[in-house]
């Protein structure tokens, strides 16, 4: 597929190819990969709550003075899973399933 050309100072939403089905005893935290930083991207990252199902959604901003080509499957973020202690309550949010409203 063709790349998306991100212009300087432009911001778009991205989502992971992987879909999460996070159990109630785990949460996932995602962070920018250094390779994305080196090409001039700033990634707005977050976490997936216990019980989240769907793709991770994140913001992508071009902070460089150059256009940057974004390709499907580009590795921009990394994920760490954290084990939780105690009881978790499943979340019910409008963004479940990786929806962007």
Buried (B, 14 or more C-beta within 10 A) or exposed (E): EEEBEBEEEEEEEBBBEEEBEBEBBBBBEBBBBEEBEEBBBBBEBBBBBBBBBBBBBBEBBBEBEEEBEBEEEBEBBEBEEEEBEEEBEEBEEEEBEBEEE
